[in-house]
Amino acid sequence: TPSFKPPMKRLSALCTCLFLAACATPPASDRFVPLEEARASLPYSSPECLAKKLKPVDAFPAGSIPAAALSKRQSGWVAIRYNLVAGVAGNVEVVNSSPPGLYDAAALQHVARYRDAGKTTVAGCMSLIDVKF
């Protein structure tokens, strides 16, 4: 009785292609999520911070874009929470970002330089850094 034996070269090539395709697809958590999709799930500034009507954080400078993002022209965003003590940003932390980690360090440094001329002290302010190519 004849038995079926698949050609090993074709089977090996097919397995290799499937493996490479699976490796090339980034995990769902590393994919870029547009800010418009994520905005509803992001926290707002505290009522105390909103009541102060602070000037917004300056636009993210092009010189602060990480080389990895610049070379790929990768858009991204970072949601940052911070407190103001005597007008100086402190306790700066990333709440969420997409792609995760790409702009986090640069956004933290950027928001940490924020100053309020009114020497305001308030907790729970939020800022969104949005970088689009």
Salt bridges, closest charged atoms under 4 A:
GLU36 OE2 - LYS132 NZ 3.78
ASP58 OD1 - LYS55 NZ 3.97
GLU93 OE2 - ARG81 NH1 3.18
ASP130 OD2 - LYS132 NZ 3.73
